Amino acid sequence: MSDLKHKMLPPAAIAALQRAAQTPNTAHDPNARLKAIEAATERIKREFSDYFKE
């Protein structure tokens, strides 16, 4: 697995996605988790753009 480190996101990006994935869906917002993951993904794409192809 160590040979894949250059292809993985930085730890801060991974942590942000993990936090977003733990967002609970509620009766008020059944898509809360999806929205949190999408928002985190967009932030990560801006902050770590070198990790994403265009």
N, C-alpha and C positions, 0 to 999 in steps of 0.2 A: 504493500500500500504506500510505502514511503516514496516510491517512484512516481506517484500520482500527485504529490503535493503541489507541483507547479500548475496543475489543472484545477485545483480546488479553490473555492472562495476563501478570502481571509477569515480568520476566526470571528471578527466583529460582524461580518456579513452573515456567517453561519448562525451566530447567536441571535441576530435580529430575526432571521427566518424561523428559528426555533421558538422564539418568544411569540411571534405572530401566529405560529401554528397552534399555540396553546390558548389562543383567544377563544372563549366559549361562544357558541351560537346561543341565542336566547329567543324566547317567544317574540320579543319586541324586534329583534334583528336576527332572523335565521341564517343570514349570510355574513355575520360578523367575522367569522374566521377567514372566509374567503376574501373579504375586503381588507382585513389586516395583512394577509399574505400578499395580496396584490400591491398594497401600499408599500410594504417592506421591499418587495421586489423592485418596484419603481425607484425607491430611494437607493437601493443597492446598485441598480444599474447606473444611476447618476454618480454615486460616490466611487464606484469601482468599475468604471466604464471599460477599463482595459481588459477586464475578464469576459466581456461580451462581444460577440461578433456583430457587425452591422448588417 
